[in-house]
Amino acid sequence: MIRLRIVKRAPLPGWAKMLIPVAAVVATLLLSIIPILIAGGDLLESYYALFFGALGTRFNLLETFVKMSPLLLTGLAVAFAFRAKFWNIGAEGQLMAGALIATTLGLYLKGVPAPLVLPMIIVAGFIGGGAWAAIPALLKTKLKVDDVVSTLLLNYVMVHIMGALLFGPLQQPGSSWPRSSEIVAAAKYPILMPRSRFHLGVLIALFAVFVVWFINRKTVFGYQSKAVGANIRVAHFGGINTTSVILWTALISGGLAGLAGVGELCALQYRLIMDISPGYGYSGIVIAMLGNLHPVGVLFSSLFFSVIIVGAQTMSRMTGVPAYIAEVIQGMALMVMLVFLLFTEYRLKVVRRG
């Protein structure tokens, strides 16, 4: 009798792991030919418009980096959490928590010296996002509550909290819309490049890549989080305080997502609105997986997503292909990456019996 078994492959060398996301991006672009043709677009013209719209001019390139900033931060947030097997699906809610804290301070820090306002808001936004992520971490470690469910559901809790505040104490006086008043000038991110929206938050996001890489590779905590992610029971018996590791992982992960919310508020919107995020927290999950949970990989996958999102608008105007094609490509990227990871981690083995 011949039977097939799924067995784990030997670990891939480092260079091969780096090529997996690249191969996934190439495969995604090739598969994207199908929906573009179905939408009636000319293939060469559509791809030209897609990349020209994101990279073809100075303004387009800077706008791509602006769009990349929140995607990079939420991708790092998810990747950092997943590395320790804390399944943080709540980056969207943590982003909103950071934006909510930043709004409150941005409205009421009028008597504080101007140079202190922005640093206080950045730190508070980080803490706000981290505190929101700490709730499911405590539920996981103390009550064994599934972190996928708790982090996901807390997104909706935060949406309703924001709604209650924006229709209540934070609502702009005289407005019937769910939005706050504009934050003070000292709370706004400086624009770093003239005639663009390229702001301080982009540099903060890029610096976060280095910080996450440094924590993962050069610190004891990075080793401990990797050990917890590999096998939490073995890590516990090895003397690692797994509860503390998961809690600090959640705080840092949520803080990174909170910084994305601070950036959207202080650099682009200048007031809290219900649609402060078009789904950056959920996109961060796909970006983290496409980047293979490595901070440098997350950097390039967030850039790829930003190119797709920004370029899709130009492609839609030039070719008539709906801009929603960007969401299709994002979904395809996740599925392709998961398939690649499946076949690089496991293989089918023929077993003969009898």
Buried (B, 14 or more C-beta within 10 A) or exposed (E): EEEEEEEEEEEEEEEEBBBBBEBBBEBBBEBBEEBBEEBEBBEEBBBBBBBBBBBBEEEBBBBBBBBBBBBBBBBBBBBBBBBBBBBBBBBBBBBBBBBBBBBBBBBEBEEBEEEEBBEBBBBBBBBBBBBBBBBBBBBBBEEEBEBBEBBBEBBEBBBEBBEEBBBEEBBBEEEEEBBBBBBBEBBBBEEBBEEBBBBBBBBBBBEBBEBBBEBBEEEEBBBBBBBBBEEBEEBBEEEBEBBEBBBBBBBBBBBBBBBBBBBBBBBBBBBBBBEBBEEBBBBBBBBBBBBBBBBBBBBBBBBBBBBBBBBBBBBBEBBEBBBEBBBBBBEBBBBBBBEBBEEBEEEEEEEEEE
